[in-house]
Structures are given as structure tokens and as C-alpha cells.
Amino acid sequence: MHRYLLICLAFVPLISQAEIQEFKLNNGMKVIVQEDHRAPVVVSQVWYRAGALDEVNGKTGVAHVLEHMMFKGTKKVPAGQFSRMIAAAGGKENAFTGMDYTCYYQQLEKSNLPLSMRLEADRMQHLQITDEEFAKEIKVVMEERRWRTEDKPQSKVNEQFQAITFRAHPYGRPVVGHMNDLENMTAEDAREWYRNWYTPNNATLVVVGDVNTKEVLALAKQYFGPIKARALPPRKPQVEPAQLGVRRAVVKAPGKLPYLAMGFHAPVLAFKSTTTEQAWEPYALEVLAGVLSGNDSARLNQKLVRETSLALDVGAGYDTTSRGQHSLFELVGTPSEGKTVAELEAALLAQIELIKTSGVTQKELDRVKAAVIAADVYQRDSVFYQAMQLGQLETMGYPWGLIKEYPEKLKMVTSEQIQAVAKKYLNQDNMTVVTLDPQPIDPNAKPQGKPHVH
């Protein structure tokens, strides 16, 4: 599942952090800079507003495949040289593809920021996608799919869960792509994706660290400024029709224990709230997820793991933001030995019903709100996390100013509001359940795939 990239947006000001500043180059590329002078390091990230959300049937996985191909060289920088140059400068680099975006990043000693920008600007406009390199790399991606999904029974459940939860919306398709699409993908498919979406007017440069904002902007103009903008393909509205009844599926795969994934369609923060509910419901859903899950004292762990030993593990999750303007409130768990997924499902629904009827206590509210803010303070010690927050929000279409207002919105959530969203969204007509029926494991079976860095 696409999970927890944006853990939370709570924000506590730190003296060493300067204000966030945003610029736009003449070619439409956005530049966001935040100075943080605690250590002589810099994180540079280039975000493209193109992910699995933008793919079409028959070409699923192409966004991720292009991410791999971005390391296959330009005329100036041969295949593999990008990573070697960053490593030689003492830096780290990688990339990731999600439903809503693709991001490329480097973490370096601050004096090496020009190297990062030069390399990224070069591959933004001069990437070479040869048939030979593509033929090799598509096999690597297929291996990655086997490793991520085919070899892991819970991943198979999660993929099936997304597929039947979303019937029309692209969020029902796997980011890594369907195997048949990968088998039939061509180098021209990757070239088309590159031409369509990898243009400065569809990209954001985020720089956080021990830098001077004016100098960063000057470097951005030097390296990215000359790249010409291109017209983007029209993006069609993609709305999931209302679910009209419970959906269920069973996945049979080799495994040791059963597993359950349960979810309910839920709203996200709207780009521009037009109703009062759009403004507060996502915050109430996030606090509800925290009440149910997150630490040892949360309700699900306390009741189902510690007190009744019904489950080995259990959790809840919800994402408040998405470019596709759809989210899920999810519950997952593994029943204890001798217990069934049906018993676990009933227990999870009982906990939801208890919240609908009785709400939550002030102690629970205080715990969750404090935990969210404390977790973010800890994470914001990382310049990478700061850049991630900015890049995700900007690329998904939200103002990064949301970072500052989020804790106050969270603190305003009441028990009555939590009851209201539970009653409105966590009902069985809006529910999808997929379970794992574990099959015998062949002791001689070998993994089908293997991981890959990019």
C-alpha cells in the first residue's frame, strides 16, 4: 500500500530555521528554499508532478520505470556516472516514485550543491533512453516487482485491496505496475513519459540546509533557467464513484499466518475548502487513527493485542493529503494463532462502534495530539524530512504554509467530531475487506525476485 510518506505535518518552530522562501523561474519551475545552519550539509530534491496517478491502462509502472532510466546517462554523463560522481563527493543519492509524484534527491556537504544541480539539470533535458539500456533495466524492474509483491503474501493482499477499493480511480493500480504491462513495455513508452512530464514547468526544486537563499536561487537560474518549458498533457478529472456496499476478496498464497486489510473511503484536505466539513474532517480522521493505533497505549493494541491476545499485531492508518483527492481509512492486522480473520474483523468493527457511541476521552485526545507534535519535532532534526514535507505538499498541490497551521487545526479536534467522522465514513456499505488465506510453504522454494537501489 501507499503508506505514511507524509507521517504528519505538525510544526514547532526552531530558532536555527529560517523562513521558507519560494520562487518561480521564467520557465515555470518552482524553487523552494529553507535555510538550516545546524550542520554543513544540504539536501537537494527535484520533484516531478507525475506518478502512477497519471498512467493509463496498459502502461502501468511506466513512471517507476522512467525513474530507473534516469540513472542511465546523458551525452555528458554516461550510465552509472551520476551515482559515482555523487559518491565521490561524499554524498548520498536516490529516487522514489509514488502515486502522486516522482522525486530525485542528493544529500551532500554544502559546497557540492552546484554539482547536484548541474547533474539534475542535465538529465532533465538530455536523458538518453536507448533500446539496449531499456531492455536491461526493464528486467530489473520486473525483478523488483517479484521481490516487492510476488514474494510477499501481505503485499499481494494489499495490491488486491487497492484494486477492489478503487474501481475507477488510478489509485487502484500498483505503482510498480502490473507484470503483463512491464513485459510489454517499450523504450518508446519511457521516452513518451519523459517528454510528457519531465519539463521544468512540471517540476519543483527543494533545497534545505546550510545554504544562502540568494545563492541557491542564483544556482537554480544558472542550471535550470535555460531549460525550455513544454506544454503538459491535459489532466482529466478522476473521481471514484460512491461505494454502494461492502466488497470482499480472499487471496490464497503461501504464508505462515492469516492477514486482514480493511478500509473505508475517506476525504482528504481539499485544495480549496468549499464546505466546513472539508476543513475539519481530515483532522478528525487523523486523530481517530492515532487513538486507535500508534503506540502501546492506543486502543487497538491495548484491547486486541495485550488484553485479549486476539491479534499478534494490528494498526490503523490514514493520509490527510493526496493529489488525487481520495484517501482511505485503513485497519490491518494479523490474528494470533488459533484465531481467525473473521474474529479479528469483528473485534475491529466493535472498536469502531464503541467510538461511534461513546467517543474518545480527553486523555486520549491529549495523548494523540502531543504524540503527533513530538514525533514531528524529532523528525525535523533531519533536513531531509524538512525537504520531504515541502516537496510533497507543493507537488500534491497544497500550500506549504499548511505546515505551520496544522498543529492548531489538530488541537481543535473534539471527541464529538471524531464520533461524527466515524459514523459518516466507517460504515459497512463503504467498507472493503481483503484477507489472506495462507497456503502451505514449499521449503525448497526460492525467492522470485530481488531488490534494486533505483
N, C-alpha and C positions, 0 to 999 in steps of 0.2 A: 504494500500500500504506500501511497504517497503520504508520508507521515512526518510531522514535527520538525520540518525545516525551520519554520518560524515558531519557536517554542512560545515566546511571549514578547510583548512589546513594552513592558513596564520600563520606566526610565527613572534613574536617580542621578541628578547632576553630579559630575565630578569636577573638582577645581581645575584639573590638568587638561580638561577637554574644552576646546574652543567651539564656537557656534558652527553649525553645519552651513556650508555655503554651496549654492547651486548656480551653474552657468549653462548656457547653451551656445555651442559653436555655430558658425554660419551655415554649416551643412546639416544642422538639426541634432547633432549628437549632444547629449546631456553630460555634464561633468559635475559630480558631487564630491566635495572635499570636506574632511573633518580632521583638524589638527589634534594630535595626541602626542605630547612630547615626553612621555614617561620612559620611553626606550627608543634607541636609534634605529627603529625598524619602520617599514612601510608595507601596507597591503594594497595592491592594485588589482581591481577586478573590472572586467568588461562583461556587461550583461546584455544579452540579446533578447528582445521580447519575441521569442519564438521557442516553442516547446511542443510537447506531444499534443497540446490543445489545438495546434494549428495544422496537424496532419490530416490526411484523408484516408479513407479505407483503401487498402491495397498497398499503402506505403507507410504503415505504422512502424515506428522505430527509426525513421529517417533523421529526425532531429538528433537522436543519440548517435547514429552512425556518422553524421557530419561532425559531431563533437570529436569523435575518434580521428576523422580525416583532417581535422585542423592541426594535428601534430605531424602531418605527412609532408610538410615542406612547401616552400616557395622557391622562386629562382635564386633569391639571395640566401635563404636559409634551408638547406637540404633536409630531407626527412630525418627526424631524430635530433637534429641540431638544436632546435628550440629548447628542449629539455636539458640538453648538455650545457648550453650557454647559461641557463638559469642556475644549474647545479654548480657550474664553475665559479659563479658569482656568490656562492654560498647560500643560494635561495631555495625555496620550495615552490612548486607549481603543480596545478592540476586543473580539472574542469569537471562540471557535472551538468546533467540535463534533467529537467523536471517537467511537469505538466505545463507550467506557465512560462518557463524561461530556460536559457542555457547560459552558463557562467564560466568564464575562464579567469584564473587568478594566479598571482605570484606574491610571495612574501619574501622581502629582501631587506638587506641593510639599506638605509635611506638613500645613500649616494647612487644606488643602482636603479633608481626609479626610471631614468631615461632608457635604460636597456629594456625594461619591461614594456614601456610604451612603444618603443621602436619595433619590437618583435610583434606586439599585438596589432599595431597599425599595418605592419607588413602583411600579416596573414588575413587581416580584414579585407584587403583589396587584391592580394596576389596569390591566394592559395592555389596550389596545383593539385587537382584530383585526377590522377592517372588511372586508367583501367587496371594496370598492374598492381598499384598500391591498394586500390579499392578491393580487388579480388582477394588480396591477403587479409585486409582489415575486416571485411565482412565476415570472414570465418572466425576472427577473434570475437566479434560481437555475438555471433551465434554461440560460441563457447561461453560467453558471459551470460547469455540468456539461459543456457543449460545450467550454469552454476547458480544463478540467482533464483531460478524458478523450477526447472525440471528436477533438480536435485533436492529441493526443499519442499516438503509437503505443505507447510504452512503458507509458503509463497504461492503454491497452487490454489489454496483456499482463498487467499487474498486476491489473486487475479480473477478468480471466478466471482468473488464477492463484488469487485468493481464492475465486472461485466454485466451482472444482472441487476445491480443497483442503478446503473446508468444505462438506459436503453437507447437514448438518442444523443446524449452529451458525450463529447470526446473523452471525458474523464473515465469512461468505461473501458478505454483501451490502455494496454500496458505501455509505459514509457520505453521499455526495451524493445517493444514491437512483437508482433506475432511471428512465430518461426517461419511460416509459409511466406510472409511478406519479406522477411530477411533473405530467404532462399531465392526469391525472385527480384530482389532489389538490384539496381544497376548503378554504375558510376554516374550516369546522367541524372538519376534521381537525386543523388547527393549534390551534384552541380546545380540542379534546379533549386534545391533548398537553399544553397549558398547564395545564388543570385537573387532569390526572392527576399530573403530575410537578413542577410549579413551586409547591412548597409549602415552608415553612421546615424542616419535618422531613425533607425530602429535599435539603437544601442545607447547604453549609459556607462560611462567610466566612473567608478567609485574609487577614491583614494583616501585612505585613513592611515595616520601615523605621524611620525616626527618630520613633518614637512611644512613648507611655507605655501599658503594657498595661492598667492600670486605666481609663485614659481611653478606650481603644479599646473595652473591654468596656461601659463606660457608654454610648458612642455606639451600639453594637450593640443594647443593650437599648432605647435610645430609639427607634431607627428600625425595627429588625426585631422587637423583642419583642412589639409589639401585633398582629402578623400571626398569624392563627389557623392552627393545623396542620390538615391534612386527611388522611384515610385514603388510603394508597397502594394502587394495584392490586397484586394478588399477583404475585410474580415466579416464573415457572416454572423449574425446573432445565433447563439447556440443555447437554447433553453431546454431543460429536461422537463417533459410533461409530468404532471402530478401523478404520483403513485396511487393506485386505487385499491390496493390490497396487499397482504403480506406476500413476499416472494421467498422461496426456499430452494436450496440446492445442496447436494451431497457430493463431495469429492472423495473418490477412492484412490488412495496412493499409499505406497509403503511408508510406514511410520510406527512409532512406538506408542503414542498416546493420541486420543481424540483431540480435536481443537474446534473452537467455535468463534466465528466472526459475525457480529450483529451490528446493524447500522440503521440510521434514520436520516432521511434528507433534512438538511437544516440550512438556514440562511447564513450569509457572511456579511461583514461590514460592506454596505453599499458604497460605491464610488461617490455618489451624491445622495444622501439620505432624503427621501421624499416623504417618509412617514416616521412617526415617533418610534414604532416598533423596529424599523431598520436601524435606528440609532442605538437602542439599548439591548435588544435581544441577543446579539452575538456575545456581548459581555456577560450576560446571564448564563449563556450556554458554556462559556469558558469556565466560569466559576463553578458551575454544576459539574463539569468534567473534573475539576480539582477536588470537589467534595467527594466524588466517587473514587478517584484514583490519584496516584502521585506519590504517596508515601505510606508508611506502615499504619498510620492512624486514619487514613482515608477509609470511607465506608466499605467499599468492596473488599479491600484487603482485610479489614478488621472482621467483617462478618463472614465472608466466604472462604477465606484462607485460614485465618487464625482461630476463629471461634468454632466454625462448623467443619473445617477441613474438607469442604466440598470441592475446592479448586486448588491446584498447585500454584497457579498464577492467574491474575485477572487484571484488566485495566480498562480505562476509558480515555478517549481522545477526541479532540475537536479542533479544527483550524478556523480561526476567525476571519482569515483573508484568503482570497483567491482571484486570479484574473478572470476565470470562467464564471465567477459569481455563483458558485454552487459549493456546498460543503456537506459533510456527513458527521453526525454524532455517532461515534463508534464504541462498541464494547467488545472485548476479546477475552478469551480465557481458555485454560486447559483444565479439564476436570481431574480430580485426584483419582488414583487407581481404585477401581470398583464403582466409581460414579460415572454417570452418563452426561452427554451433552444436553440431553433433554432436561435433566435435573439442574444443570448449570444455567441453561436458558431461563427456566422457571424462577430460579433464585435471582438472576439479574433483573428480570421483569418485576419481581417482588420488591426489589430495592428501588426501582424507578417508581412503582406505585406508592411506596412509602413516602417518597419525596413529593409526589403529587398531592397526597392527602395531608401530610404534616409539615412539609417544607424542610428547611435546614436550620440548625441552631446558629446563634450569633457566634458561638465559639468556633464552629466550622467555617463560617464566613471569614472571621478574623484570621484563622489559620491559613486558609487558601490565599487570601489577599496578601498576607505577609510572605507566604512562601513564593508566590509569583514574583513579587518585587525583589526578595532576597536572591532568588535564582538569577534574575537579570543583572543585579549588581555584581554578582560573582562572574557571570559570563562577560560582562562589559569590561572586565580586565583584559579581554582579548581584543586587539584591534581588528582581528579577522571577524569576530562576531559583530562588532560595530558596523563594519563594511557590509556584512551579510544583511543586517537589518535594513540598511539604507538601500541596497541593491534590490532586495526582494520587494520592498514597498513600492519603490519607483517603477520597477519593471511590471509589477502587477497592476499598476495604475492608481495607487494610493499616494497621498501626500506624505512625505517623510515626517512632516510635523506631527503625524499620528503618534510617533514615538513619545512625544512629550505629554500629550493629553491622555494617553492610555491609562496610566495608574489612577488618575482621578475618576475616569469612567468606571474602572474596575471597582474602586472603593464605594461607588454609589449603588452597586448591585444589592438588591434586597432579597430576603427569603421569599417574599411574595412574587417577585419577578422570576426567580428560579422555578417556583411552582408553576408559573404561567407558561414558561417555555417548555417545561416537562410535559404539561398537559397538551400543549399545542402541537409539539413535534414528535414526542416519544410515544407514539401510539402504534398499534399493530398494523393498521392499514398503511402506515408509512414505513414499515419495517422490512428489512431484508436479512435473512439468516443463511449462512453457508457453514456447513460443518465438515470436518474431516473424519472419514471412516477409515481408520488405519488398517492397512493390509500387511501381511507378513513381509518381513525384510529379508531379502536374499543376502546371506552372509558373504557371498562371493561377488556381489555387485560392486562395481567401481563407479565413482562419480562420473557423470556425463560431461561436466564442463569444468572450467577453471576460471579464476578471477583475472582481471586485467586492470592496469593502472588507469588508463583513459577509457 
